[in-house]
Amino acid sequence: MPQLAVVVPVFNERDNIPPLLAEIATALRGTIDYEVIYVDDDSSDDSLAVLQAEKSRHPELRIIHHITRSGQSTAVWNGVRAASAPWIATLDGDGQNDPADIPKLLAARATAQPQVRLFAGWRTTRRDSFNKRISSKIANGVRSRMLRDDTPDTGCGLKLFEREVFLRLPYFDHMHRYLPALVKRAGFASVSVPVGHRPRTMGTSKYGMLDRLWVGLADLRGVSWLMRRGKVTQTQEL
């Protein structure tokens, strides 16, 4: 039984798959029993074929394929559901998250209080375009004021969380952007851990500035409502 599942959603990332898998193996082999679950979101390139070819080099690799394109949150959700490990680490498939930072999150977990069930990567130095940095800064500022989730960077794809807690959270499209608030709503806590961030060297971003802003503003209203309506009651069995 693996102790950790690394879930990686991908859409048209064929060139980033082999190097990222190699980096995951370098970071984790010999330190923890793990599995890697790639979720191909019905890529239109040959990402799926590349993944299948990599299975011979990476026995830890499992592949899930979406029959129709369903988005990043659904890919993460299905990857977590398929995992057999009790803890999940997520990475973006574009190679901008460094798998060498996963041990940092595991080390933070080892010293954290029991109520902390989410360890969120915090990209203290962004390696993105100006437009992407600005849109992220605006989105983080608005989100922080509305949700008070005490998290400086919810957009980082590198996270570590308990599978059981994640599967209790309300599922909706784009939920992966609001995990700290949703975990807080469920009665648990999160901490932010500084991690590295790398420029994209292959492929292209699948989201533009307006996509992020308008989708984020629409979702904020719903998540804000969920936060107001959430209720956690402590119980005891007699």
C-alpha positions, -999 to 999 in steps of 0.1 A, spaced: 0 0 0 16 33 -10 18 61 16 16 89 -10 -1 94 -43 11 121 -67 -18 132 -88 -9 151 -120 -37 164 -143 -26 170 -179 -40 183 -212 -17 185 -242 15 183 -222 33 155 -242 67 171 -240 65 177 -202 55 142 -192 89 123 -194 110 149 -176 84 155 -149 81 117 -142 118 114 -140 120 143 -115 92 127 -94 112 95 -93 143 113 -83 125 131 -55 106 102 -40 121 68 -49 138 52 -18 122 78 6 85 68 6 63 42 -10 43 62 -36 22 59 -67 19 85 -96 -16 90 -111 -16 109 -143 -51 120 -154 -52 128 -191 -81 153 -198 -88 139 -233 -57 155 -248 -58 162 -285 -21 156 -289 -4 122 -281 0 128 -244 -18 95 -237 6 75 -259 35 92 -242 22 82 -208 16 46 -219 52 45 -232 65 57 -198 49 29 -179 79 6 -186 103 31 -169 80 40 -140 62 10 -124 46 35 -100 27 51 -128 -11 47 -132 -30 64 -160 -66 76 -160 -81 89 -193 -111 112 -195 -133 102 -224 -144 139 -228 -125 170 -217 -137 179 -182 -113 204 -167 -85 205 -141 -107 202 -110 -124 171 -124 -90 156 -133 -77 161 -98 -110 148 -83 -108 116 -103 -72 111 -96 -78 115 -58 -107 91 -60 -86 65 -78 -57 68 -53 -50 41 -28 -27 62 -6 -40 81 24 -22 113 14 -21 131 -19 4 154 -35 -7 174 -66 15 189 -93 6 209 -124 15 189 -155 34 218 -172 66 213 -152 65 247 -134 61 229 -100 93 213 -88 88 177 -75 119 182 -53 96 204 -32 73 175 -23 96 164 6 94 199 20 56 195 23 61 161 39 85 176 64 60 203 72 34 176 78 57 158 102 59 188 126 23 202 121 -6 201 145 -31 173 140 -58 197 127 -36 207 97 -47 186 68 -36 208 39 0 219 31 -2 244 2 28 254 -19 35 292 -18 53 305 -49 73 333 -33 90 340 -66 68 336 -97 83 326 -130 54 336 -152 45 363 -177 36 398 -165 -1 393 -174 -3 360 -156 14 374 -124 -10 404 -124 -41 384 -129 -30 360 -101 -22 389 -77 -56 404 -83 -74 371 -79 -55 363 -47 -62 397 -32 -100 396 -39 -102 360 -27 -84 367 5 -106 396 14 -138 377 6 -130 342 20 -104 351 48 -87 318 41 -53 330 54 -35 317 23 -12 339 1 -12 316 -29 -41 293 -37 -32 290 -73 0 269 -68 -6 234 -81 18 219 -56 -2 208 -26 -3 180 0 -35 169 17 -53 140 33 -74 121 8 -102 114 32 -106 151 40 -105 161 3 -133 137 -6 -155 152 21 -153 186 4 -181 199 -19 -171 191 -55 -176 217 -82 -157 229 -113 -126 250 -103 -128 238 -67 -90 231 -68 -85 269 -66 -103 271 -32 -89 242 -13 -77 262 18 -112 278 22 -130 245 17 -107 227 42 -113 255 67 -150 252 62 -147 214 69 -132 222 103 -95 217 96 -65 240 90 -39 246 63 -4 260 62 15 276 34 50 263 26 74 283 4 83 264 -27 101 271 -59 85 280 -92 100 275 -127 93 291 -161 74 270 -186 99 257 -211 76 235 -233 40 238 -244 17 267 -239 -6 278 -211 -42 267 -214 -57 297 -196 -56 334 -203 -59 364 -179 -96 370 -186 -104 333 -182 -89 333 -147 -105 366 -136 -140 360 -148 -142 324 -138 -127 332 -104 -151 361 -97 -181 338 -105 -168 310 -83 -160 334 -54 -197 341 -49 -205 304 -46 -176 296 -23 -184 327 -1 -220 313 2 -206 279 12 -184 294 38 -213 313 54 -236 283 54 -210 258 66 -213 244 102 -190 221 120 -202 205 153 -179 187 177 -194 154 188 -187 127 214 -199 91 216 -213 81 250 
